[in-house]
């Protein structure tokens, strides 16, 4: 007879790693469907809905776990009440996506990942990142459309990750993971060096922010250099990235073309400023009543600016946006981790400011769990290496 307690223990051990693998596979299938079957598969959506329902039942006791999500639901409903064509399916699904990471983090706060589960989660994460990185190289060498970051000619490769924003956040998380895990050997380990190469090959601007930020953290905290040496290395690094930025924005490539046509801001934001000015702001002026400024409200996801923080306040309003960001932050970063995670939070915040699909991306949420667990596993990741100044 099967020992039910032993079976339950084994399931708990595999559960976080299983979720990570499941999300990766379903996202890969969705990308395959988009590229070769001319339509995104609904499998990914149904899987995440089932997982969300499972998480909700897993945290329902005590009920205080659902207090803030319930408050956010109330704010969402209030915002919708003051809009025409409200509560449509697309927007309700968007609401569930925004709640998904909060529910996920809350579940794993109530059901902490034990050491064996954590070790397995880390191994699966590393294998997936390396596997997808190999696909990126194959895509680069053989020009395979499935592994492209962009579908319409722009250069970049992201393997089986479904879109550019997802791949940017995930590879940024991978950078932080290896930096925290390896510390002073970050630039001496083949896995982290391989991840850096993959970041460069994605062709997305925001992942370069994570790369620069990771290198700065490495220089200041994990190198046994004196003050003068650190300064020289820092100036050299910033000079290299400044020159590359100048070349890409003023002399060569698609960003130079965008700058020439519509200005530097449009080039940096990849036309998101146009979305903000031409769609988001007019929607607010034409459709919002005064309660919407407090509680937000959206009835068409296409009018989003694709800038993370702007879209949070569009969806939730001023009051709702503050509550949502507080709830997200509180569930992702326990008080004990604030000091250790501050630099990573700042880098991620800059990325989210410049791009969208961070808060509402369920796939990114499971990778954020990996980041949270490695931060907790290495309770003091940023302990400065001292040298004779």
Steps between C-alpha positions, in 0.01 A plus 500: 500500500626847413596709801282811452720717720813400305322563170389843620857583606632398158236711324598802706864441411427497127226764490698829450733340242203335329323836471809659349536220244126500425493875432807476278354214293157660456659832405723322248194333348322834479795653317508202260130554433551871433789444258385190312125468562408870467336523837586498871398183683256527790672217689727743682202708617305197627800355682563828680131532588504154660819586689347830618191321632725247676697781663183675619375182669847454646495836678132533588575413864549726681274741312733791574721369217229609257434838662719710268404305183134549599563873547658516154200316357272759657708786354492333158119471517460864606712614208299290257167631628581849370590384149295412195547146363639390833579154638578356157679167488831643382523742794390240759776270373742794528390548863568132578844528341586799718395308811685181401849592632357628830302178550805292402733677747236479773463125441873441542509723807239272657664185358875582508733326259715257700869441433452196275231675297716810474801302378287328236342831394844657454625205294197502271531877459868477404438216255212687336707817463791309347269297274322812377837670456615218273184555294587870478840409354338255258255771396789740441702252293220347294254794501208295631184716527372313807796623707480867392418774750309691233276372222539782251864545412655663807812321626497297821454146631321373810464125444163357606398797717181641359575872463767763550378637832476151652848405381645832623366456853589130516858549385535796735387268780752242379776761522403591855469134593854412391640823645348427842588132483860534377596838648872565437523214242217648291728582206700180538216250464403368154128503580488868594718593203267303273199684646672833431546395135131405483403840641702671228335287232141573606526840332278670760604826661365438847701182557813710443394707802508182709838409351652838581346494848632150570850597393490810720391292799778254424763775480395671823426196715679195366839614372807519719605836360602822666313824446716617210473167318123492547474855365706416191297185434173688551599784265616248239176303520278808481708637211458178303123497547477873425686457172284201404186695593613795289567271201163324523294816556687744276682310227371149427197274517128527565530724808692755295223487238232553766699791647528665161129460432345574841772601744719348768220440752308285250819307424567434869136405572443314171194714414342453845484878533276498191271244663483715812424825315277364224304227681538491879455870579210553251323196650530653848370838382206351311392218731603564859279660760647635823477164686713339230792723597481337843410142397616487138315329221567352158271329249749434222848362568623638168506853641771417754827692467710183544692676777456297816444764767284719277276203419468406867349841577289483183352171619468581871500881529703703751375333818471154345841528335669583830323210672586261215870592496517479880334156494727374223812629677392365839433152361820490292749652742470403869620763745813296572607518133448871434859600571645218290261536207497881467742524206321229305165665572630831365631337181172311445304820567690683226431213261129502587486878455628462143304188403175320573365151573679457830226500763245319284735230371440170682805344339724773641346442845635144532849623405467777759439223752840357404657841557324536834617156613865560402489832687366321806752219458787751490380726778783752454578507128648850492781494753771726370843347443755727662846583374778736596399839366 
